[in-house]
Amino acid sequence: MIDGAAIARTIREEVARDVAALSVRGMQPGLAVVLVGDDPASTVYVRNKDKACTGAGMHGVTVRLPASISQQQLLSQVDDLNADPAIHGFLVQMPLPRHLDADAVIRRIDPKKDVDGFHPVNVGKMLIGDTDGFVPATPAGVRELLARSDVETDGQHCVIIGRSNIVGKPMAAIMLQNQPGANATVTVCHSRTKSLPEFTRRADILIVAAGKANMLRGDMVKPGAVVIDVGINRVNDESAPSGHRLVGDVEFDSVREVASKLTPVPGGVGPMTIAMLLRNTVRAAERAIS
């Protein structure tokens, strides 16, 4: 098993050391999250972010806004955070209520504070391999999992299932780069891909971010492949106290019999997202003080 929770703890400890070094220079990295409405999953994420900020010695702010907020009011809040010298990085938690234009909000964020890595400027830098920008936290976390688990990526065939702007597309861009921890031959599969198992069975590294519970089975995996499960899905389970449980996009029991390395759900990729968000924020603070 690739223990994402343990690796994330190590990264948070590294972040805390960097924060302590910055504090000596009179700087406390500040991270803000804008939460619009009361989406349950977003609320949990923000709560975990607050806890992680406190643990790392960072300045954490949560801006809670009503779901009825207007587009202009939300953009004004973004402008305020762009101008706040105590906030070095921030994000607007997605999804937003339907009446709000998420793309316009993302484009309004100062790229130097866009620690989510979704602004077109940072997306462009990621694509060309410019390390001056910010890489989205989840795909950056996957790369860290591979590197810290001693997975060889150079020249390997990496198959990514999913083409979202949040995971699939940036993951492909990252793994293609001519740099350590990448240099893979990348294939991106998605909902319109025909004969999906023909692609997955050829993969040395499988990164699954399809958003469909248990869609990758053991018979779709080449023996010895490394499998990274990005999916988080809630399924009914009458035996669980809550009546449900979390599973990934990978059918865990069958794939673990075939894969050489595998991330569990929960405890795999999930903890890495916040850890990499904290790291991006520290990088933003370091640039602000230099």
N, C-alpha and C positions, 0 to 999 in steps of 0.2 A: 504494500500500500504506500502511496505517496501521501504523507501526512501534511496536508495543507495547513492545518491548525498550528502544528509545531513550527513549520517554516514561517508562517505569518507572525508568530510570537517572536521569532528571531529577528525578523525585519522590523517589527515594532520596537524591539530593544535597540537595534541600530539607529532607528529614528530618534529614540529617546536620547541616545548619546549625542546625536547631531544637534538636537534641540538644546541640550545642556551646553554644548560648545557655542551655540549662537547666543544663549543667554548671557554668557560671559562678555559678549560684545554688545550687550544691551538690546538684544532682539529676541522676541518671543513669536514664533510662527503662528499665524492666525488662519483658521479654516472656518468658513461659514457654509451652511447648507440652507437653501431656501426651500421650504416645504409648503406647497400649496394644497390646501384641502387636508383630508384625513385618510388617504389610502393606507390600509393596514400594513402592507408590505413595506411601503416607504417609511411609515412611522417606525417600524422595527429597525430598518436600516439606519435611520437618523439617530435613534437611541444608541445603537451600537457604535456609530461614529462618534457620538458625544463621549461615550465611555473610553473609546480608544484615544481620543484627543487628550482627555484628562490623564490617562495612563502614560502618555508620551510627554506630558508637561507642556502641551500646546494650548493656545487660546482657541477655544471652540465656541462657535455661535450658531444657534438655530433660529432662523427667521421663519416664523409660522404665519402664514397668510390664509385668509378664507378662500374657499373654492370659488366664491362669487367675484373675486378680484378681477378688475378689467385688465386688458392687455397693457394699456399705458401705465397703470399703477404698478404692474409687475416690472415693466421695463424701467420705471423710475427707481424701483428697489434695486435692480441690477446696477443702475448708474450709481446709486449710493455706495454699493459695495465696491464697484470699480474705483471710487474715489477715496475709500476708507483706508488710510495707511496702516491700520492695525490688522487688516485682512489681506493676507498674501495670496490666498487661493479660495475660490468658492465654486459652488455648483448649484444649479437649480434642479431639484429632484424630479425625475420623470417617473411615471407619466403625469402630464398636466391635464387639468380639466379640458374637455373637448373644445370649449370656446376660445382657448388660448393657442397662439401660434408658437409652438416649441422651437421651430427653426429660427424665427425672429429673435426669440429670447437667447438662444445659444450664440447667435451672431452678435448680440449686444454685449456679451461678456468680453472683457479685456483679455486677449490671448495670453498675456503674461500672468493672468490670474485663473486661467481656464484649466484647473487641475484635473478636470474630467477628460480633457483632451478631445473635445468634440467641436471646438471652433474650427472653421475651414482653414485658418492659418496653421493650426497645430496638426490638422489632418494632412495638409499638404507637406509639412515638414516631416511627418512620420513616413509618408509615402516615398519621399526622396532620401530618407535616411539621415535627415538633419537632427542631431541629438539636442538641439537647442530648444525644441518644443516639448510638449507634454504628450505622453502616450496614454490612451484610455486605461483605467486601472485594471479592469478584468483581463484583457489580453496581455497587459504587462505582467500581471500576476501569473498567468499561465507560463510565460517565458521564464519567470523566476522559478516556478515549480520545476520546469524541465532542467534548468541550469543547476539548481541546488539538489536535484536528484540524480545528477551525473548522466543525464540522457544525452547521447550524441545526436546532434541535429545536422551537422555538416554533411551535405549530400544525401540526406535521408528524404524519403518520400512522405510528406506531411499532407494528410487529407483532412480538410476542415468541413464539417457539416454545419451549414448555416451561413447566411450572407448578410446579417444585420450590420448596421452602422456601428453598433455598440461592441460586438464581439467578432463576428465572422470576417468582415472586410478588414478591420485593423489587424486582426490576427494573421490574415494572409500577408498583409504588407510587412508585418514584423518578421515573419518567418522567411520572407524572401530576401531580407537585407543581407548585404555582404559584410557581416560582422559576427563576432562570437555569439553563440547561442541561437544562430539562425542559419543562413546558407542552405536552407532546405529547398527541395523541389515541391512546389505547393499545388494542390488540386483543391478547388472549392466546389462542394456539392450543395444542393439546395432542394427545395420542394419540387422543382421541375426536372431534377436529374433522373434520367432513366437508368434502370439497372444499378441502383445504388450499391448493392453488395459487390459488384464487379470492381468498384473503386475502393471501397473500404478494405477489401481483402488484400489489396496491394499496398496498403499503407504501413509504413514503419512507425509513424506517429499519427494517432487519430485524435482530433480535437472536436468534440461533439457539442454543438450549441444550437440545437434545432428547436428547442422548446416543446418537445414531445416526449412524454414519459416512456422510458424503457424501449425506445425505438431501435437502439443498437444492440443486437443480440450476439452471443458468442460465436455463432456460425458465420457472422459477418466480419470477423476479426482474424487477421493473420496471426498464427502462433508466434508469440514473442513480441508482438507490437506493444507500444506504449499508448495507453488510452487516457485522455484527459476529459473528464465529464464536467461541462460547464453548466448543464441544465439543473434547474431546481423546480420541481413540480409537486403539487399537493395532490395526493390520491386518497381515496376513501379507504379506511382500515378500521373495521369494527372492533378489532382487538386492541387498538390504541386508545388511551384515555380520552384523547381529543376527538377521536373518530376519524382521524386522518394521519398520514405520515408524509414525509418528504422523500422523494426519489429523484434520481437524475434522468438524463436522456439515455443513459446506458443501463441495460439489464444486468445489474451488478453480479448476480450469482453465476450466470453463464459466462460473462466476459472475464471474470476473475480466473476462470479455469484456463483461459487462453492467453491473456495478456501477460507481459513480463512486469509491467508497472501499471497501476490503475489508481485514479483518485476516487475516494468515496464521496457520497452525498448523504448527509452534510459532512463537513470537515475536510473538504478538498479545496476546490477553487474559491468557494465563498469567502473564507476568512482572508484570502489574499487581496480581495478588492479594496477593503478598507486600509489594509497595510500599505498598499501601493498608493492609495489616495493620500495618506499621511506623508509618504516619501515625496510625492509630487509637491505637496505643500511646503515641505522643508526646502526643496530645490527652489521653489518660487521665493521663499524668504531669503535664501542665500544670494540669489540674484539681486534682490532688492537692496541688500546691504553692501554688495560689492561695488 
